[in-house]
Structures are given as structure tokens and as C-alpha cells.
Amino acid sequence: MDDSALQSTQSRKYSITSRLRVTEDQWHNSQNRFQCSVTFYNGKTNDFVSAAIQGDQRCRMTAEENKWSGNAAELSYILVLVKSALFGAFLTTFVFKLKGTGLAQFGN
């Protein structure tokens, strides 16, 4: 958290940041509302600014879903490797059969 506001050299505006830490269960509860309120002096009067955000249920992934997703990715990768190996074996067999029939004249 910044204890004091920082002034931008280009815009001459001040900014201040802070970080709210909440547990995963608190964040993934869409019933929770997180609000930040700030009062600052603008040179003449105090200004009040407030912003809020709701917890987000949609982005939650359980450990079981995460494990399933990883397993699906691993299976997909293995299938691509097996498919590539089978295609390589097919091409090798095809080329040797062509050479055997005399139809393929590679450099001869």
C-alpha cells in the first residue's frame, strides 16, 4: 500500500494504490461485495470517490476440474504423438513399397 499519493510528471495528477487481500472462498462467493472508498482534498474541498466489485463465481475451478483438465490435455498430447508415429510408419511403408515396384525414382 502506498502511504502517500504519487504525482505524475506528465499529467500532474496524483495516484495512490492499495491491495485488498481476500481468501479464495471469499472471492468466489458472488454474494460478497468489495468496496473501496477514498476522500481526498482537491485544493478547495474534500472529494469522495467510491468503487465496488462483486465476487466472481464463474472463474472458480475445483481441484477435481483442474485435475480432469490436465488429464484431458495429457491424453490429447499422447494421441497427437501416436497419430504422428502412425503417419510416419505409413509413409515409410508406402515409400519402400514404391521403391520395390520401381515407380519411385528418387535420384536414380
DAZI-V312032 format. One record per backbone hydrogen bond with DSSP energy under -1.0 kcal/mol. NH is the residue of the N-H (numbers start at 1). CO is the residue of the C=O. E is the energy in kcal/mol with one decimal. If there is no record, write none. Layout:
NH & CO & E
NH & CO & E
This chain:
2 & 17 & -2.3
6 & 15 & -3.0
8 & 13 & -3.1
12 & 8 & -1.3
15 & 6 & -2.4
27 & 23 & -2.3
28 & 24 & -2.4
32 & 29 & -1.9
34 & 53 & -3.2
36 & 51 & -3.1
38 & 49 & -3.2
40 & 47 & -2.6
42 & 45 & -2.7
47 & 40 & -3.8
49 & 38 & -3.0
51 & 36 & -2.4
53 & 34 & -2.4
55 & 32 & -2.6
56 & 27 & -1.7
60 & 57 & -1.3
66 & 62 & -2.5
67 & 63 & -2.4
68 & 64 & -2.4
69 & 65 & -2.4
70 & 66 & -2.1
71 & 67 & -2.5
72 & 68 & -2.4
73 & 69 & -2.0
74 & 70 & -2.2
75 & 71 & -2.5
76 & 72 & -2.3
77 & 73 & -2.2
78 & 74 & -2.3
79 & 75 & -2.5
80 & 76 & -2.1
81 & 77 & -2.1
82 & 78 & -2.6
83 & 79 & -2.6
84 & 80 & -2.3
85 & 81 & -2.3
86 & 82 & -2.6
87 & 83 & -2.4
88 & 84 & -2.4
89 & 85 & -2.4
90 & 86 & -2.5
91 & 87 & -2.5
92 & 88 & -2.4
93 & 89 & -2.5
94 & 90 & -2.6
95 & 91 & -2.6
96 & 92 & -2.2
97 & 93 & -2.2
98 & 94 & -2.2
99 & 95 & -2.4
100 & 96 & -1.9
101 & 97 & -1.5
103 & 98 & -1.2
104 & 98 & -1.1
107 & 105 & -1.1
